[in-house]
Amino acid sequence: MKHKWIIIVTGLVVGVLAIALTIWGNPANMGFCIACFLRDIAGGLGLHRAAVVQYLRPEIIGLGLGAMIIALATGEFKVRGGANPLRRFVLGFLMMVGALAFLGCPLRMILRLAGGDLNALIGLFGFIAGILVGIAALKSGYNPGRAVPQAKSTGLVYPVILIALLAALLLRPDFIFFSESGPGSMTAPIIAALAAGLLVGAFAQRSRLCMAGGIRDTFLIKDAHLLWGFVAIFVAALAGNLILGKFNLSFAGQPVAHSQHLWNFLGMAVVGIAAVLAGGCPLRQLILAGEGDTDAVLTVVGMVVGAAFAHNFSLAASPAGLGINGRIAVIASLVILGIIGFAHRLCGKCCNK
């Protein structure tokens, strides 16, 4: 019961802060979006040149540092890694390809749904389908690998990177890019965004908030307690949207979204499969990285590189829909995930040596 209340309180905090961040300047239905914010960071660093999505989002910085601070305070900061790092990078890359086909991570999917965006409901069905495929891979013998303890100094790399990003955001050197229009230009004040990230990072670290994990555990071991967090996010965000008059129940006219149902479904299916195989959704990967998990850091790096690749090669969707390059990328991602998840069944013990 104690753990259930922690996850519910975490969800309420996330939902309330997500609405607050949109009031303070973030794009509609995007108070928090891990995929969108990592994409903006990739653009801010010049890894892609889509001028409308370039900004060093302080929410991401806060999430990692908040998780680290609480992990250090509770003795849960444990530097570990080495569980198939290249595979973790690839899974992060593919997770981002799927998320940008849908235009959002699982967290934004819930926030979009709370704003009345029915396209997010299609995405939710795809996400669940992807998780079921991931569960099938686990049941068939997929082995995510075992992390081993690493030097404590290795665990400092990620927080140092986050602090460097914060310094770049505050100092705004010439080699950092900032959008002058579009979603990247719509930002909450730095202090408010950073504080929100720190708070959510702290709560998410204590509660182990993970939507992929919640759905996975519900089907795999009949434990739905993690899902209560996302129910709470939905309720809090829905209440906020209703109070503010921003609830719009429809498929059309939704902010930063498209209505190509097949690609919304398949994009989130990619995210669901990759999240199960990687051991957590995009939000969970950021929290694990803050706790000292270097494999999660590589997954996050994979997501950043995936975002850059998606925008450099026109794989990402827009409000007009997903283009041919993005459709090919989604299908290719599903094939690659199938190979990663089920190849061991074809080559037996050789693949696990």
Backbone torsions as a table, in degrees:
resi	resn	phi	psi	omega
1	MET	NA	-38.8	179.1
2	LYS	-59.8	-45.7	-179.4
3	HIS	-64.5	-35.1	179.2
4	LYS	-63.8	-41.9	-180.0
5	TRP	-68.5	-34.5	177.7
6	ILE	-63.1	-44.3	-177.9
7	ILE	-69.0	-36.3	178.7
8	ILE	-67.3	-45.0	178.4
9	VAL	-61.9	-41.1	177.2
10	THR	-58.5	-46.2	179.5
11	GLY	-61.3	-42.4	178.8
12	LEU	-63.4	-41.5	178.3
13	VAL	-62.2	-45.8	-179.9
14	VAL	-62.5	-45.9	-178.8
15	GLY	-62.1	-44.7	179.5
16	VAL	-64.4	-44.9	-179.3
17	LEU	-67.5	-34.1	178.3
18	ALA	-61.9	-42.9	177.2
19	ILE	-66.9	-42.3	179.9
20	ALA	-60.3	-40.9	-178.7
21	LEU	-65.0	-33.9	176.2
22	THR	-70.5	-35.0	176.0
23	ILE	-64.3	-38.3	-177.3
24	TRP	-79.8	-8.2	174.3
25	GLY	141.1	-16.4	178.7
26	ASN	-66.5	157.2	179.6
27	PRO	-59.3	155.0	179.9
28	ALA	-59.1	140.7	-178.4
29	ASN	58.6	22.0	-177.5
30	MET	-138.3	41.8	175.1
31	GLY	-61.2	-41.0	171.7
32	PHE	-134.8	131.3	170.1
33	CYS	-153.4	108.4	-175.6
34	ILE	-62.8	-44.8	-179.1
35	ALA	-63.7	-47.5	-178.6
36	CYS	-63.5	-40.8	-177.1
37	PHE	-71.3	-37.9	175.6
38	LEU	-66.9	-36.2	174.5
39	ARG	-60.2	-43.6	179.3
40	ASP	-63.8	-39.3	178.0
41	ILE	-64.4	-42.1	176.8
42	ALA	-57.8	-41.5	177.5
43	GLY	-68.0	-40.3	178.7
44	GLY	-60.9	-32.0	178.7
45	LEU	-84.3	-0.5	178.7
46	GLY	81.0	13.9	179.6
47	LEU	-75.4	-21.3	166.8
48	HIS	-139.3	162.3	-175.1
49	ARG	-117.9	29.5	171.8
50	ALA	-74.5	101.8	-167.1
51	ALA	-63.1	-19.7	-175.9
52	VAL	-88.3	-4.5	-179.7
53	VAL	-134.4	66.1	-179.9
54	GLN	-135.2	111.1	179.0
55	TYR	-172.4	140.3	177.7
56	LEU	-86.8	91.5	-171.7
57	ARG	-66.3	116.2	-179.3
58	PRO	-67.4	-20.3	177.5
59	GLU	-59.9	-40.3	179.5
60	ILE	-66.0	-41.7	178.0
61	ILE	-60.7	-45.4	-179.4
62	GLY	-64.8	-39.3	179.8
63	LEU	-58.1	-47.3	-179.0
64	GLY	-67.7	-44.7	-178.3
65	LEU	-70.7	-36.4	177.5
66	GLY	-63.1	-43.3	177.7
67	ALA	-63.5	-40.5	-179.0
68	MET	-64.6	-44.3	-177.9
69	ILE	-61.1	-46.3	-179.6
70	ILE	-68.4	-38.8	178.8
71	ALA	-63.1	-40.6	177.2
72	LEU	-65.2	-41.2	-177.3
73	ALA	-67.5	-29.0	-176.5
74	THR	-103.6	5.6	179.8
75	GLY	73.7	20.3	-178.8
76	GLU	-104.2	6.8	175.5
77	PHE	-82.0	103.0	-176.2
78	LYS	-128.8	115.0	-177.8
79	VAL	-78.0	119.6	-179.5
80	ARG	-149.7	163.3	179.7
81	GLY	173.2	-168.9	178.9
82	GLY	92.6	9.8	179.7
83	ALA	-91.6	81.5	179.8
84	ASN	54.9	61.5	-174.3
85	PRO	-59.5	-38.4	179.5
86	LEU	-63.8	-41.4	178.5
87	ARG	-63.4	-38.4	178.7
88	ARG	-63.6	-39.2	176.7
89	PHE	-60.7	-47.0	-179.0
90	VAL	-63.0	-41.6	179.3
91	LEU	-63.4	-39.8	176.1
92	GLY	-63.5	-41.6	178.5
93	PHE	-59.3	-50.1	-177.4
94	LEU	-67.6	-35.8	177.1
95	MET	-58.0	-40.9	-180.0
96	MET	-70.4	-37.8	177.2
97	VAL	-58.2	-46.3	178.6
98	GLY	-65.1	-42.3	-178.0
99	ALA	-64.6	-39.0	-179.1
100	LEU	-77.6	-18.3	170.9
101	ALA	-70.8	-35.7	178.0
102	PHE	-85.4	-26.0	-174.1
103	LEU	75.3	54.6	174.8
104	GLY	156.7	156.4	175.6
105	CYS	-89.0	177.5	177.8
106	PRO	-56.3	-34.8	178.6
107	LEU	-65.8	-45.5	177.9
108	ARG	-67.0	-30.9	176.7
109	MET	-56.4	-44.5	178.7
110	ILE	-67.8	-40.5	179.3
111	LEU	-66.4	-38.2	176.1
112	ARG	-64.1	-42.2	178.9
113	LEU	-63.2	-39.0	178.4
114	ALA	-68.3	-18.4	175.6
115	GLY	-91.7	1.2	178.7
116	GLY	95.3	5.2	-178.5
117	ASP	-75.8	104.5	-177.9
118	LEU	-72.4	-16.9	173.8
119	ASN	-61.3	-31.1	178.7
120	ALA	-67.8	-27.8	176.8
121	LEU	-66.8	-39.8	174.8
122	ILE	-62.4	-42.3	177.3
123	GLY	-61.8	-38.2	178.7
124	LEU	-62.5	-43.3	177.5
125	PHE	-60.1	-41.8	178.1
126	GLY	-65.5	-40.2	179.0
127	PHE	-61.1	-44.8	178.5
128	ILE	-63.3	-42.9	178.5
129	ALA	-60.2	-42.5	178.5
130	GLY	-63.4	-40.1	178.4
131	ILE	-64.2	-38.6	177.8
132	LEU	-63.0	-37.3	175.1
133	VAL	-65.3	-42.7	177.6
134	GLY	-61.1	-39.8	176.8
135	ILE	-62.8	-40.6	177.7
136	ALA	-60.6	-38.1	177.7
137	ALA	-64.9	-42.3	178.3
138	LEU	-62.0	-44.0	-178.8
139	LYS	-67.4	-26.7	-178.7
140	SER	-84.6	-3.7	176.2
141	GLY	114.0	8.3	177.5
142	TYR	-57.4	132.1	-177.2
143	ASN	-116.3	109.2	-179.4
144	PRO	-69.8	-11.0	-179.4
145	GLY	93.6	162.5	-178.2
146	ARG	-113.8	124.3	176.3
147	ALA	-75.5	147.6	179.4
148	VAL	-122.7	155.1	178.8
149	PRO	-58.9	142.2	177.5
150	GLN	-126.9	169.4	179.9
151	ALA	-58.0	137.2	-177.1
152	LYS	-60.3	-30.2	179.0
153	SER	-62.6	-29.2	178.9
154	THR	-63.0	-34.6	-179.2
155	GLY	-69.4	-12.8	179.8
156	LEU	-83.7	-14.2	-175.7
157	VAL	-60.7	-48.4	-176.3
158	TYR	-63.7	-49.6	178.3
159	PRO	-62.5	-32.9	176.6
160	VAL	-63.5	-40.7	176.9
161	ILE	-61.3	-43.4	179.8
162	LEU	-63.2	-42.2	179.2
163	ILE	-65.6	-37.7	176.9
164	ALA	-63.6	-39.1	176.9
165	LEU	-64.3	-40.2	178.3
166	LEU	-64.2	-41.5	177.7
167	ALA	-62.0	-42.2	179.1
168	ALA	-64.9	-37.3	178.2
169	LEU	-63.8	-41.2	-177.6
170	LEU	-75.8	-38.5	-175.1
171	LEU	-87.3	-24.2	178.4
172	ARG	50.4	60.2	176.0
173	PRO	-65.6	164.2	-174.3
174	ASP	-63.0	-25.9	-176.1
175	PHE	-85.9	2.8	175.6
176	ILE	-103.8	138.8	-174.8
177	PHE	-106.0	141.2	179.0
178	PHE	-133.0	128.4	179.9
179	SER	-64.8	142.2	175.2
180	GLU	-104.2	-8.1	176.5
181	SER	-153.1	169.5	178.2
182	GLY	79.9	-173.7	-176.5
183	PRO	-57.1	-34.7	-178.6
184	GLY	-66.4	-21.4	179.1
185	SER	-89.2	-7.9	-178.0
186	MET	-95.9	102.9	-170.9
187	THR	-138.8	144.0	170.8
188	ALA	-75.0	158.6	175.6
189	PRO	-53.9	144.1	-173.7
190	ILE	-56.3	-46.4	-177.3
191	ILE	-62.6	-43.9	-178.8
192	ALA	-65.4	-43.8	-178.9
193	ALA	-66.0	-42.0	179.4
194	LEU	-65.1	-43.4	179.7
195	ALA	-62.9	-41.2	178.3
196	ALA	-62.7	-42.8	178.4
197	GLY	-63.2	-43.0	178.4
198	LEU	-60.6	-43.9	-177.9
199	LEU	-66.4	-46.2	179.4
200	VAL	-66.4	-39.2	177.5
201	GLY	-59.4	-41.7	179.3
202	ALA	-65.6	-48.3	-179.8
203	PHE	-64.9	-41.9	-178.6
204	ALA	-66.6	-31.5	177.8
205	GLN	-67.4	-40.9	-178.4
206	ARG	-72.8	-34.5	-174.0
207	SER	-93.4	-13.9	-175.7
208	ARG	63.0	34.9	-177.8
209	LEU	-55.5	124.1	178.3
210	CYS	-161.9	117.4	-177.5
211	MET	-71.6	-40.9	177.7
212	ALA	-61.2	-42.4	178.9
213	GLY	-64.9	-35.9	179.5
214	GLY	-65.1	-46.6	179.2
215	ILE	-69.1	-40.9	177.9
216	ARG	-58.3	-49.2	-177.6
217	ASP	-66.9	-32.4	178.6
218	THR	-61.9	-44.3	-179.0
219	PHE	-81.5	-34.9	-171.6
220	LEU	-84.0	-44.6	-176.1
221	ILE	-126.7	12.3	176.6
222	LYS	59.7	36.0	178.9
223	ASP	-119.5	109.0	-173.6
224	ALA	-103.7	13.7	-170.9
225	HIS	-65.1	-31.8	179.0
226	LEU	-66.8	-27.9	-179.8
227	LEU	-67.0	-25.6	179.4
228	TRP	-59.5	-29.5	178.0
229	GLY	-63.3	-41.3	-178.4
230	PHE	-78.8	-27.7	170.6
231	VAL	-62.6	-42.4	179.8
232	ALA	-66.4	-39.5	176.4
233	ILE	-59.2	-47.3	-179.2
234	PHE	-60.5	-47.0	-178.0
235	VAL	-62.5	-46.3	-178.7
236	ALA	-64.8	-44.3	-179.6
237	ALA	-69.0	-38.8	177.6
238	LEU	-61.9	-45.6	179.0
239	ALA	-60.6	-42.8	179.2
240	GLY	-63.0	-43.1	179.7
241	ASN	-65.6	-38.8	178.6
242	LEU	-66.1	-42.7	179.6
243	ILE	-63.1	-40.1	-176.7
244	LEU	-85.5	-3.9	-178.6
245	GLY	71.7	28.9	-177.6
246	LYS	-109.2	13.2	178.0
247	PHE	-87.3	124.5	-178.0
248	ASN	-135.4	97.2	-175.9
249	LEU	-79.8	103.6	-178.9
250	SER	-173.1	168.5	170.7
251	PHE	-89.7	-37.1	-173.4
252	ALA	-91.1	155.7	173.0
253	GLY	71.2	22.1	179.8
254	GLN	-87.9	145.3	-177.5
255	PRO	-69.2	130.3	177.6
256	VAL	47.9	60.5	-178.5
257	ALA	-154.7	160.6	173.5
258	HIS	-134.0	165.6	-173.4
259	SER	-114.0	28.3	174.0
260	GLN	-84.6	95.5	-168.2
261	HIS	-59.9	-42.5	-178.0
262	LEU	-59.3	-43.1	-174.6
263	TRP	-80.6	-26.7	169.5
264	ASN	-63.8	-43.7	179.8
265	PHE	-64.1	-51.5	-175.6
266	LEU	-70.0	-35.1	178.3
267	GLY	-60.5	-46.3	179.3
268	MET	-74.5	-24.3	173.0
269	ALA	-63.1	-40.9	175.9
270	VAL	-58.6	-46.3	-179.9
271	VAL	-61.4	-42.1	-178.7
272	GLY	-63.6	-46.2	179.3
273	ILE	-63.3	-49.4	-177.7
274	ALA	-61.5	-37.8	-178.9
275	ALA	-65.3	-41.9	178.9
276	VAL	-66.0	-44.4	-178.3
277	LEU	-67.6	-29.5	-179.6
278	ALA	-88.8	-12.3	178.8
279	GLY	89.3	21.8	177.0
280	GLY	161.3	154.0	178.6
281	CYS	-74.1	173.9	-179.1
282	PRO	-53.6	-42.6	177.6
283	LEU	-61.4	-45.8	-179.0
284	ARG	-61.9	-36.3	178.9
285	GLN	-63.0	-39.6	177.8
286	LEU	-64.5	-39.2	-179.8
287	ILE	-69.1	-43.9	177.7
288	LEU	-60.6	-40.0	178.3
289	ALA	-60.9	-40.5	177.9
290	GLY	-66.3	-23.4	179.2
291	GLU	-84.1	-4.1	179.7
292	GLY	106.3	7.6	179.9
293	ASP	-82.1	104.5	-176.7
294	THR	-73.3	-22.7	173.8
295	ASP	-66.7	-39.3	175.9
296	ALA	-65.0	-36.3	176.1
297	VAL	-58.9	-43.7	179.2
298	LEU	-66.0	-33.8	175.6
299	THR	-64.1	-42.2	177.6
300	VAL	-63.4	-43.7	177.0
301	VAL	-60.2	-41.0	176.7
302	GLY	-59.4	-39.4	178.1
303	MET	-65.8	-41.2	179.0
304	VAL	-63.6	-46.2	178.6
305	VAL	-64.8	-39.2	177.1
306	GLY	-60.5	-40.5	178.3
307	ALA	-64.4	-43.5	178.2
308	ALA	-62.5	-45.0	179.6
309	PHE	-61.6	-43.5	-177.8
310	ALA	-60.6	-41.3	-178.6
311	HIS	-81.7	-29.8	177.8
312	ASN	-71.5	-27.2	-176.4
313	PHE	-117.5	21.6	173.3
314	SER	55.9	45.4	177.3
315	LEU	-95.8	-19.9	-175.8
316	ALA	-80.2	148.8	176.9
317	ALA	-78.5	168.7	172.3
318	SER	-135.5	174.4	176.6
319	PRO	-57.0	-18.7	177.1
320	ALA	-81.2	-13.8	178.9
321	GLY	126.1	-172.3	-178.6
322	LEU	-102.9	124.4	-178.6
323	GLY	-76.2	179.1	-175.7
324	ILE	-63.5	-38.4	178.7
325	ASN	-62.4	-42.2	179.1
326	GLY	-66.5	-37.4	179.6
327	ARG	-65.2	-43.3	177.3
328	ILE	-61.8	-41.1	-178.7
329	ALA	-64.4	-39.7	179.4
330	VAL	-64.9	-46.1	178.9
331	ILE	-62.6	-43.8	178.7
332	ALA	-61.9	-38.0	179.0
333	SER	-63.4	-41.8	178.3
334	LEU	-62.4	-40.3	178.8
335	VAL	-64.8	-46.7	-179.2
336	ILE	-62.9	-41.4	178.3
337	LEU	-64.8	-36.2	175.9
338	GLY	-62.5	-39.8	178.4
339	ILE	-66.2	-45.9	-179.9
340	ILE	-61.3	-44.1	-174.0
341	GLY	-77.8	-27.0	-172.0
342	PHE	-126.3	2.4	-178.0
343	ALA	-60.9	-30.7	-178.3
344	HIS	-61.6	-25.2	179.6
345	ARG	-72.1	-23.7	-178.9
346	LEU	-89.9	-36.0	-175.6
347	CYS	-109.0	8.2	173.4
348	GLY	62.8	-140.3	-173.6
349	LYS	-71.4	-18.1	-174.8
350	CYS	-59.4	-40.0	-175.2
351	CYS	-71.4	-19.0	-176.5
352	ASN	-100.3	4.0	179.6
353	LYS	-80.6	NA	NA
